[in-house]
C-alpha cells in the first residue's frame, strides 16, 4: 500500500522576535495560518530497513540532510520499528520563501507514515514530537491558525476569518542568519498589540490584513520587499506582508476570485492565488 500526502504551506500573519535565549535560539510571537499551496509526498513501504528520498527539484538534498529522511527516522524511533520506505517529494512550494516548504514536508511524512502504520499516534502526539525536526513542524502537523510562542513550538489554536491571498516569490532570497545577527547587535523593541491581534482576526479579513507585521522586514530593510508590498496593495490587497524570514510576500483579498484577478496584474514569475485554510 502506498500513500500520497499533501504538505501545505503556511504564512505568518504576525512575526516578532521577543528575545534571545541563553542557548542562542530566539523567542518569537507569531501567528501562522495554513494556505492551499502544497507539495505532494508519495510514500511507498519498501523492503529492508532504509529510506530512499527522491525529489523533482534538483536543489533539494536527497541524503540525511533532507527533513523527509529525518521525519522517517523519527517515526521509526517513535514506533520502535525500522520500516523501509521510498519517499518522493513533488515540490510546488518555492524554496527559501518563508512558506514552510521544508517543515511541511517533514510533517507530511510523519502523518503519512502514521497512516500507513494504522494510526498508532494522534496528530497531537506527532506534533509534540515533531519539534525535534524544527520549530515550525508542529504547526504544519496540525494546521489551521495558531498563535505560536517560545521558539515557535508552543501553539494555541485561534479563530481567523476566511480570506484568500496572492503570494509572490521574488527572484532573490533573504539571509535569515544576517537578520538575526542584526537583531542581536541592536535588538528591536517588541511590537505591541500581539494579544489584541490574535483576538481581532476572528472578526474579519480586514482585521487580519490591517494588523499584519513581520520584524524581518524591518531587519532586512530591503526596498525590493517594500516594492512588492506596494504592488500587491495597488492590485487590490487590503494588506500585504512578508512571510517567515522571506523572501515571499503575500497580500490578503476577500475572495479567491479577487485574488485571481489581482494575480494577472502582478509582474513576477512565481506567484500564486490561494485560499487560507
PyMOL commands that set and color helices and strands:
alter all, ss='L'
color gray80, all
select helices_A, chain A and resi 67-79+101-116+123-130+137-142+176-185+194-200+205-210+215-220+223-234+256-263
alter helices_A, ss='H'
color red, helices_A
select strands_A, chain A and resi 2-20+26-46+51-55+84-90+145-149+154-157+164-169+213-214+240-242+249-253+270-275
alter strands_A, ss='S'
color yellow, strands_A
deselect
rebuild
show_as cartoon
